[in-house]
Amino acid sequence: MHISEFLLPEFDLEIKNTKITLERVPADKPDFAPHPKSTPLGRLAAHVAQLPSFGLTILTTPELDFAKGSMKPAKMESAAQLAALLEEGAAKTRSALSALPDDAWNEDWKLSMGDKKIFEGSRFLSYREMFLNHLVHHRAQLGIYLRLNDIKVPAIYGPSADETLGF
């Protein structure tokens, strides 16, 4: 079995759970932030929706330099728009993940901001740490924002205070 075949079920689950979370984001509260140092809800939600495109970059290029300005931040318009943005990026990333040969996982991948190195390691570590863990981290933040706005937090890996998993 190829490495990608082991990773696809996890990818699909994380995208599904992220879509469920994004579908609950209130479009009328883009400026909400639980703390002055926190990212506003609209910007955080748009970032989460756009993260699969970052995963695609990891899977299809040897590096990303933010100083070159190739990734433009999305803006939140509605929960439906966020979910559509996520699904569009996820479809492309899933296709690239499915097609990635096993030897490509060992190739070097680098993230930088001009001369400043942010990350350098194997494509596998880049995919796991910079994309997938990053997605899960920010989705959890969104769960907190939902809770603080009295919006039901979805059951993700187990029940939430608002939902069971149906058993």
N, C-alpha and C positions, 0 to 999 in steps of 0.2 A: 504494500500500500504506500502511496506517495504521501509525503509530509502534508501537502495541502489538503488531502482527503481527511486527515486527522483534524485539521484546523477549521474546515468548513462548517461543521455542526456548531462549534462555538461561535464562529462569526455570525451565523444565521440567528442564533439565540440572542447574542448581544445586540444585533440590529433590531430584532423584533422587540426586545425590551426597551431599547432606546426610542423606537417609534411610539410605543405605548406611552412613554414618559413625555415625549415631545407633543403628542396629541392633547395633553392636558395643560400645556403652558398657556396662561392667560395673555392674550395679545394686548389686552388693555392695561397691562402693568409692565411695560418694557423697562421702566426706570427703577423698578423695585430692586433693592439690594438689602440684605439683612444686616449689613455693617458698612460703614463708609469705605472700608478697604475692599469690599466685595465687588465683583463684576456685576453690573446691572443684568437683570433677568433677560432682557432682549438680546443683549450681546452674548451672554452665556449660552442661551438656547440656540442662537444662530451658529455659534462655534460648534456646539455638539452636533447640530444637523450637518455641518460641513466637514466634520472629521473623517468620514469615509473617503473623501477626496484626498485627504492627507495620506490615508492608508494606501490609496492607489499610487500616489507619488512614491511611497516607500517601495512598493512592489514593482514599479516600472522604471525607476531612475536610480542612479548611483548616489544622488545627493540632492539636497535642497538648501539653497542659500536664501534666507528671508530678505537679505539686503537687495536681492535682484527683483523683489516685488512681484513674483509670479503668482502668489496666492492672495486674492482679494477677499477680505472678510464679507460674509453675507450679512444681510439685515433681516430682522424678524418682521414679517408682515402679519402672519397668522399661524395658528397651530397646523393647519392643513398645508401651508406653504413650507413650514419646517419639516413636516413628515415627508412631503414630496422631495424636498432637497436631500434629505437623508436617503430616501429610497433610490433616487437617481445616482448619487455617489456610491451607495452600497452595491447597486447592480454592476457598475463598472469595476468596483474593487473586488467583488465576488468573482467576476469573470477573470480578472488578472490573477487572483488567488488560485482559482481552479487550474489555470494554465501554467503556473510557475513551476519550472523544473526543480527537482530536489537540490541540485548543485547551486542554484541561485540563492538559496537560504544562507549559504556560507559567505556570500560576497559581502564586501564592505559597503556600508551605507553611512552617509554623513549628513548631519544637520548643522547649519551654521548661520551666523549673522555677520556677513562679511568675513573679517579675519578671526572673529570669535567663534570657537567651536562650541556647539551646544551638546552634540551627541556624535559619537563615532563608534561603530560596532558592526556586528553582522546584520544582514537584512532581517534575520529571524529575530534578534533582539530589538531591532528598530520596530518591526511589526508589532511585537508583543508590548514593549515598553512605551514607545513613542505614539503608537496608534491605539492598540486595543486597551491597554491599561489606562491610557489617557481618556478614552471614550467612557470607560466605566467610572473613572474618577469624577468626570464632569457630569455624568448622568446622575450620580449620587448627589452632587451639589444641587442639581435641579430638583431632586426629591425633597431636599430641605426647603428650597424655595416654594415648592408646592405646599408642603406642610404649613409653612408660615403664612400662606395665603388661604388656608382652609380648603385646599383642593386635595381630593383623594390621591394618596400616594399609591402607585401600582405595586402589586406583589411582583417581585423580581426573582430572587433566588429562594424566596420563602414568603410567607404571608406578611403583609404590612398591617398596620393598625386599622387600615381601611378595607383591605381585601384578603380573601383567602385564595388558595390555589385551586379551589374547587373540589377538595376531598374532604 
